[in-house]
Amino acid sequence: MVEKLALEVSWQDMAAALESEVGWHPQEASSLNIVLKYAVEQDLIDICACLGVEVDKDARVSAGRAIYSLRNSVVHFRPGAREVQVDDIDWNRLCYLLVGVVFNVFIRAYS
């Protein structure tokens, strides 16, 4: 595509610019936010703190974005994406919080 458009950038730079500018998000993110309505709000606030993300008006949406962003960074290669700063995350705390979320989601969903 880069060649067909006669652009003088690499396809990696082109892909990074498109992702950055278009801002498209797959539907999985909104599904995660729906499920997080069953989580304890303090767990979501703590997840945001653990991942270095500010909580906006809705802790569920903020935590959902943070979790989904971390997931994508770990699971998918994306040109131009920032590397996960592994040493900056308290993984034990994060896992503890996520187990709490899973527990509460299942308890509320199936009660």
C-alpha positions as a Markdown table, in Angstrom:
| # | Residue | x | y | z |
|---|---|---|---|---|
| 1 | Met | 0.0 | 0.0 | 0.0 |
| 2 | Val | 2.8 | 2.4 | 0.9 |
| 3 | Glu | 4.4 | 1.8 | -2.5 |
| 4 | Lys | 1.1 | 2.2 | -4.4 |
| 5 | Leu | 0.6 | 5.5 | -2.6 |
| 6 | Ala | 4.1 | 6.6 | -3.4 |
| 7 | Leu | 4.8 | 7.4 | 0.2 |
| 8 | Glu | 8.3 | 7.8 | 1.5 |
| 9 | Val | 7.6 | 6.1 | 4.9 |
| 10 | Ser | 7.9 | 2.5 | 5.9 |
| 11 | Trp | 4.7 | 0.4 | 6.2 |
| 12 | Gln | 5.4 | 0.3 | 10.0 |
| 13 | Asp | 5.3 | 4.1 | 10.2 |
| 14 | Met | 2.2 | 4.2 | 8.1 |
| 15 | Ala | 0.4 | 1.6 | 10.2 |
| 16 | Ala | 1.4 | 3.4 | 13.4 |
| 17 | Ala | 0.1 | 6.7 | 12.1 |
| 18 | Leu | -3.2 | 5.2 | 10.9 |
| 19 | Glu | -3.7 | 3.5 | 14.3 |
| 20 | Ser | -2.9 | 6.7 | 16.1 |
| 21 | Glu | -5.0 | 9.0 | 13.9 |
| 22 | Val | -8.0 | 6.8 | 13.2 |
| 23 | Gly | -8.5 | 5.6 | 16.8 |
| 24 | Trp | -10.5 | 2.5 | 15.8 |
| 25 | His | -11.3 | 0.2 | 18.7 |
| 26 | Pro | -12.7 | -3.3 | 18.3 |
| 27 | Gln | -16.0 | -4.3 | 19.9 |
| 28 | Glu | -14.2 | -6.4 | 22.6 |
| 29 | Ala | -13.5 | -3.3 | 24.6 |
| 30 | Ser | -17.2 | -2.4 | 24.9 |
| 31 | Ser | -18.1 | -5.9 | 25.8 |
| 32 | Leu | -15.4 | -5.8 | 28.6 |
| 33 | Asn | -17.0 | -2.6 | 29.9 |
| 34 | Ile | -20.4 | -4.2 | 30.0 |
| 35 | Val | -19.1 | -7.1 | 32.1 |
| 36 | Leu | -17.2 | -4.8 | 34.4 |
| 37 | Lys | -20.5 | -3.3 | 35.6 |
| 38 | Tyr | -20.6 | -6.3 | 38.0 |
| 39 | Ala | -17.2 | -5.6 | 39.5 |
| 40 | Val | -16.6 | -3.7 | 42.7 |
| 41 | Glu | -15.8 | -0.1 | 41.9 |
| 42 | Gln | -12.9 | 0.1 | 44.3 |
| 43 | Asp | -11.2 | -2.9 | 42.5 |
| 44 | Leu | -11.6 | -1.0 | 39.3 |
| 45 | Ile | -10.1 | 2.2 | 40.8 |
| 46 | Asp | -7.2 | 0.1 | 42.2 |
| 47 | Ile | -6.6 | -1.5 | 38.8 |
| 48 | Cys | -6.3 | 1.9 | 37.2 |
| 49 | Ala | -3.9 | 3.0 | 39.9 |
| 50 | Cys | -1.9 | -0.2 | 39.4 |
| 51 | Leu | -1.7 | 0.5 | 35.7 |
| 52 | Gly | -0.9 | 4.2 | 36.1 |
| 53 | Val | -4.2 | 5.3 | 34.5 |
| 54 | Glu | -6.3 | 8.2 | 35.8 |
| 55 | Val | -10.0 | 7.4 | 36.5 |
| 56 | Asp | -12.3 | 9.5 | 34.5 |
| 57 | Lys | -16.0 | 9.9 | 35.4 |
| 58 | Asp | -16.6 | 6.2 | 35.1 |
| 59 | Ala | -14.2 | 3.8 | 36.8 |
| 60 | Arg | -15.6 | 0.9 | 34.8 |
| 61 | Val | -14.7 | 2.5 | 31.5 |
| 62 | Ser | -11.3 | 3.7 | 32.7 |
| 63 | Ala | -10.4 | 0.2 | 34.0 |
| 64 | Gly | -11.8 | -1.4 | 30.9 |
| 65 | Arg | -9.6 | 0.7 | 28.7 |
| 66 | Ala | -6.6 | 0.1 | 30.9 |
| 67 | Ile | -7.1 | -3.7 | 31.0 |
| 68 | Tyr | -7.8 | -3.9 | 27.3 |
| 69 | Ser | -4.8 | -1.7 | 26.4 |
| 70 | Leu | -2.5 | -3.9 | 28.5 |
| 71 | Arg | -4.0 | -7.0 | 27.0 |
| 72 | Asn | -3.4 | -5.7 | 23.5 |
| 73 | Ser | 0.1 | -4.6 | 24.3 |
| 74 | Val | 1.0 | -8.0 | 25.7 |
| 75 | Val | -0.9 | -10.2 | 23.1 |
| 76 | His | -0.7 | -8.3 | 19.8 |
| 77 | Phe | 2.2 | -6.7 | 18.0 |
| 78 | Arg | 1.2 | -3.3 | 16.8 |
| 79 | Pro | 3.6 | -1.0 | 14.9 |
| 80 | Gly | 4.3 | 2.1 | 16.9 |
| 81 | Ala | 2.7 | 0.8 | 20.1 |
| 82 | Arg | 4.5 | 1.5 | 23.3 |
| 83 | Glu | 6.2 | -1.3 | 25.0 |
| 84 | Val | 4.8 | -2.6 | 28.2 |
| 85 | Gln | 7.0 | -1.4 | 31.0 |
| 86 | Val | 7.0 | -4.7 | 32.8 |
| 87 | Asp | 9.0 | -3.4 | 35.9 |
| 88 | Asp | 6.5 | -0.5 | 36.4 |
| 89 | Ile | 3.6 | -2.8 | 37.1 |
| 90 | Asp | 3.0 | -4.6 | 40.4 |
| 91 | Trp | 1.9 | -7.9 | 38.7 |
| 92 | Asn | 1.0 | -9.6 | 42.0 |
| 93 | Arg | -1.3 | -6.7 | 42.9 |
| 94 | Leu | -2.8 | -6.6 | 39.5 |
| 95 | Cys | -3.5 | -10.3 | 39.4 |
| 96 | Tyr | -5.0 | -10.1 | 42.9 |
| 97 | Leu | -7.3 | -7.3 | 41.8 |
| 98 | Leu | -8.3 | -9.1 | 38.6 |
| 99 | Val | -9.1 | -12.3 | 40.5 |
| 100 | Gly | -11.4 | -10.2 | 42.7 |
| 101 | Val | -13.1 | -8.7 | 39.6 |
| 102 | Val | -13.6 | -12.2 | 38.1 |
| 103 | Phe | -15.0 | -13.5 | 41.4 |
| 104 | Asn | -17.4 | -10.6 | 41.8 |
| 105 | Val | -18.5 | -10.7 | 38.1 |
| 106 | Phe | -19.3 | -14.4 | 38.4 |
| 107 | Ile | -21.1 | -14.1 | 41.8 |
| 108 | Arg | -23.3 | -11.3 | 40.5 |
| 109 | Ala | -23.9 | -12.7 | 37.1 |
| 110 | Tyr | -24.9 | -16.2 | 38.4 |
| 111 | Ser | -26.7 | -15.3 | 41.6 |
